[in-house]
Each structure stands twice: as structure tokens, then as C-alpha cells.
Amino acid sequence: MKISLGNFITHQNQLFMNKLLSYFLILTIAFTCTSCASIIKGTTQTIHVTSEPPGADIEINGVPHGKTPTDVVIKKSIKGEPIVLKKAGYEDKVFTPPVVFDQIAILNLFGLVGWGVDYFTGAIMQYAPTSYSIPLTPLKK
């Protein structure tokens, strides 16, 4: 079988184009299917909670998370996670830390999958500020 120089160059060009297309597809999938906020910052965040007076029990979704003052790892969500503070002789205090858009999510660019993952995991939002001082109200006698 005789291969001419023209056929060889055409074959080499075809191999190069196939390899280039493969790299392009891999990069396209990597950029459109990633969820940047979920990957870079995660789906939880640490916040600091104090109370006046200190020593209040902290509950999130009915699960104890220690006593004030302390750092609490809280799941990120679109609306925020309600936190309950309980202390004998005081009214229970429920507060929801405010959430703001996490700008790292912009790295999703045009990747609808990434936006969807970050939205449904709550990673598209972050708690701000990250420190809360909550006054407790004494029970009325």
C-alpha cells in the first residue's frame, strides 16, 4: 500500500482536529457542569453565636448544637436555617441569620447544571454577617 504525502498530511490534520475537539469538549463539560460555590466553599458555613446572658442552648432543626457562646456549623440554604436559643427563666428566641448571594457562584458562568446544583444545595447563598449576638428576654412572672 502506497501512502502519498498529501494523504499523510490530511490524516495528521484529521488526528489533530479530533484531539483538539476532544479537549474542547472536555473543557466545555468541565466549565458547564461544575457547581463552583458547592465545590469551592461547600454547603455549610461556620457562624458564631452569643447570647445575653450566655449559656443558652442552641438548637437547629431540633438538634442540639452546644451552648452560647460558640461557633456553629450550619447548612447553607436559600432562606436560611432557623436557630433556636433556650435558657431556663428566659423566653425561647428563634432567629434566622440573613443570607446573601455568594458571588463565587458567578464562576458557574453559563453552566445551568452548576447553577442548579448550587441553588438546590444552598451553596449559592452565604450567611452574612457570620457573628450574631442575641439578647434573651426574661420570662414574665
C-alpha positions in Angstrom: 0.0 0.0 0.0 1.4 3.3 -1.1 0.7 6.4 1.0 1.1 9.7 -0.6 2.4 12.8 1.2 -0.9 14.5 0.6 -2.9 11.7 2.3 -0.5 11.6 5.2 -0.8 15.3 5.9 -4.6 15.1 5.6 -4.6 12.1 8.1 -2.4 14.1 10.5 -4.7 17.1 10.3 -7.7 14.9 11.0 -5.9 13.4 14.1 -5.0 16.9 15.3 -8.6 18.1 14.8 -10.0 15.1 16.6 -7.7 15.7 19.6 -8.5 19.4 19.6 -12.2 18.7 19.5 -11.8 16.2 22.4 -10.0 18.8 24.6 -12.7 21.4 23.7 -15.5 19.0 24.7 -13.8 18.1 28.0 -13.2 21.8 28.9 -16.8 22.7 27.9 -18.2 19.9 30.1 -15.9 20.9 33.0 -17.0 24.5 32.8 -20.7 23.9 32.3 -21.3 21.1 34.7 -19.4 22.2 37.7 -21.0 23.8 40.7 -18.4 26.3 41.8 -19.9 27.5 45.1 -20.5 24.0 46.2 -17.0 22.9 45.3 -15.1 25.9 46.5 -16.9 27.0 49.6 -19.1 24.0 50.4 -22.7 23.6 51.5 -22.1 24.5 55.2 -20.8 27.6 56.9 -19.5 28.3 60.4 -21.1 31.2 62.3 -20.5 32.5 65.8 -23.5 32.7 68.2 -23.5 34.5 71.5 -26.4 35.4 73.8 -27.1 37.8 76.6 -27.0 36.2 79.1 -24.6 33.5 77.9 -25.2 29.8 78.4 -28.2 29.4 76.2 -28.8 26.0 74.5 -28.6 26.2 70.7 -30.9 24.1 68.5 -31.0 23.9 64.7 -33.8 21.8 63.3 -34.4 20.3 66.8 -30.8 19.1 67.1 -28.6 20.5 69.9 -25.5 22.4 68.9 -24.0 23.4 72.2 -24.3 26.5 74.4 -23.6 30.1 73.7 -21.1 31.5 73.1 -19.8 29.1 70.5 -19.2 28.5 66.8 -21.9 26.5 65.0 -21.7 24.8 61.6 -24.9 25.5 59.8 -26.2 24.2 56.5 -26.5 26.9 53.8 -29.9 27.4 52.3 -31.8 29.9 50.1 -33.9 31.1 53.0 -31.5 30.5 55.9 -31.8 27.9 58.8 -33.8 29.0 61.9 -31.8 28.8 65.1 -33.5 28.4 68.5 -31.9 29.6 71.7 -33.3 28.2 75.0 -32.4 29.1 78.6 -34.2 28.4 81.8 -36.0 31.6 83.0 -36.0 33.2 79.5 -38.3 33.1 76.5 -37.1 30.8 73.7 -35.6 33.0 71.0 -35.9 32.0 67.3 -33.8 33.8 64.8 -32.8 33.2 61.2 -29.4 34.5 60.1 -29.8 36.6 56.9 -28.4 35.2 53.7 -26.9 37.0 50.7 -25.8 35.8 47.3 -22.4 34.2 47.3 -20.5 35.8 44.5 -18.3 32.8 43.9 -21.3 31.2 42.2 -20.8 33.5 39.3 -17.9 31.2 38.3 -20.6 28.8 37.0 -20.8 31.2 34.0 -23.3 29.6 31.7 -23.4 26.2 33.2 -27.0 25.5 34.1 -26.1 22.3 35.9 -23.7 24.2 38.1 -26.3 26.9 38.9 -28.9 24.2 39.7 -26.6 22.3 42.0 -25.5 25.4 43.8 -29.2 26.6 44.1 -30.6 23.3 45.4 -27.7 22.7 47.9 -28.0 26.3 49.1 -24.3 27.0 48.2 -25.4 29.9 46.1 -26.1 31.8 49.3 -23.9 32.6 52.3 -24.7 33.8 55.8 -23.7 37.5 56.4 -22.7 38.6 58.9 -21.1 35.5 60.4 -21.3 36.6 64.1 -24.6 37.1 66.0 -25.3 38.4 69.5 -28.8 37.6 70.5 -30.5 39.2 73.6 -32.8 36.9 75.6 -36.0 38.2 77.2 -36.7 37.1 80.8 -39.9 35.3 81.4 -42.7 37.4 83.0 -43.7 36.4 86.4 
